[in-house]
Amino acid sequence: MEPLDSPIRDYAWGSRTVLARLQGRTAPTTGPEAELWVGAHPAAPSTLDGEDGPVSLAETIAAAPIGWLGVDAVTRFGPRLPFLLKFLAADAPLSLQAHPDLDRARERFAAGDTNYVDANHKPELLVAIEPFDALCGFRDPQRSADALEALGGEPLRPVVDHLRRGELADAVELLLTWPGKGADLVKLVTGAQPGERFADDLALVRRLAQHYPSDPGVLVALLLNPVRLEPADAVWMPAGNLHSYLSGAGVEIMAASDNVLRGGLTPKRVDVGELLQVLRFEVLDDPVVKAVEVAPGVSTWPVPVDDFALHRVTRPTELRLNGPALALCTAGEITIGDSTGVVSLTPGKAAVGPAGAGPLMIAGAGEAYVASLGQ
């Protein structure tokens, strides 16, 4: 194992306190700190200590892919680290978004579509570190129709009718391409007095409208499952699932991609047409994934991809993993080692280990999240 220095992305929705508190910095930051990236993604790679200064982990792996990744990983994924580990700290809603599947990403990237910054898919798993609010996947369209009818009345009748017929795609497209002023539509809904049954729906649209008062994506939120995660709960977002993270802190593991198709709730580029091409218009009954304990003090969240696996470790243990590993300490202090070396980590610090270096030995009184390849 070798220690890493990992960059923080300063997206506007980030917190000014969470990452500072995690890393033991005494004062809040002057700007938002949204995501700590641990990995080798070329947009913001972690760095290793080299003889002449910091060295990019992406460049280090590219120089010796078999040694770092192993033959199996290079055969399956090419000469790159196939996963990216993040600590996410949201103080405001993220964009209404989805990610493409692998075939779509390859096709559109090759075609020069500027929505696509790489040729990879981006399935992702987010595990809450503290209570976390999110919108994940489509809920029962009849429930959404009830809410829009109660909050919007006759002006939203065309959307409600689509939902009554189970036409999710038509309802989403109509809202995101609303022919009038989005601000008038949002004002209509946020000013409603629908009664107790729809109090949570009204609170949600008012919350989003504080940030995006003219964005019809505020109303698309009523088509999604509102989720409240408690610590160690997770949400699994495969390709095509519409979602938005609202607030909270968590650890996120994903395929190493930055392909995001946005439909609203953002100042960034929105491409409704391409988003509609990648969305899966199917009901997601229960987006929450519970942790599965695989050994004393070791838990995981099974996912149906082999790009990555994630383990949470809360007591001394030995981990036998597949391929290279990334480790991020989130509480206390731990030591983690393999046949190549031992590293001590405090909260917000990370390390990397190559494939084929034997089991990981983890000790100390703390908490770590360890990313590796799936089986």
WORAVEN-V416018 format. One record per backbone hydrogen bond with DSSP energy under -1.0 kcal/mol. NH is the residue of the N-H (numbers start at 1). CO is the residue of the C=O. If there is no record, write none. Layout:
# WORAVEN-V416018
nh-><NH:NH>
co-><CO:CO>
This chain:
# WORAVEN-V416018
nh-><2:4:5:9:14:15:15:21:22:23:25:29:33:34:35:36:37:38:44:46:47:48:50:53:55:57:60:61:62:63:68:69:70:74:75:76:77:78:80:84:85:86:87:88:89:90:91:92:94:96:97:98:105:106:107:108:109:110:111:112:113:116:124:125:126:127:128:129:130:132:133:134:135:136:137:139:144:145:146:147:148:149:150:151:152:153:156:157:160:161:162:163:164:165:166:167:168:171:172:173:174:175:176:177:178:185:186:187:188:189:190:191:192:198:199:202:203:204:205:206:207:208:209:210:211:212:215:218:219:220:221:222:223:224:225:227:229:232:233:234:235:236:237:240:241:243:244:246:247:248:250:251:252:253:254:255:256:257:261:263:271:275:276:277:278:279:280:282:284:289:292:294:295:298:299:300:309:311:312:313:314:317:319:325:326:327:328:329:330:331:333:334:335:336:337:338:339:341:343:345:348:349:351:352:353:355:360:361:362:363:367:368:369:370:371:372:373:374>
co-><352:350:47:35:11:33:89:17:18:19:20:16:15:9:9:87:7:85:41:39:5:55:53:50:48:46:56:57:58:59:64:65:66:70:71:72:73:74:78:254:38:252:36:250:34:248:13:13:245:264:243:261:101:102:103:104:105:106:107:109:108:113:237:253:235:251:233:249:249:229:247:227:244:225:242:223:140:141:142:143:144:145:146:147:148:149:153:154:156:157:158:159:160:161:163:162:166:167:168:169:170:171:172:173:175:181:182:183:184:185:186:187:189:195:196:198:199:200:201:202:203:204:205:206:208:208:212:215:216:216:217:219:220:221:137:134:132:128:230:289:126:287:124:99:238:97:135:133:133:90:88:127:86:125:84:123:82:255:98:96:262:271:272:273:274:275:240:280:138:234:300:298:298:295:312:292:372:370:299:368:297:362:360:353:371:351:369:349:367:367:365:345:363:343:361:341:357:338:336:334:329:346:327:2:325:68:319:337:317:335:331:313:328:311:326:309:322:306>
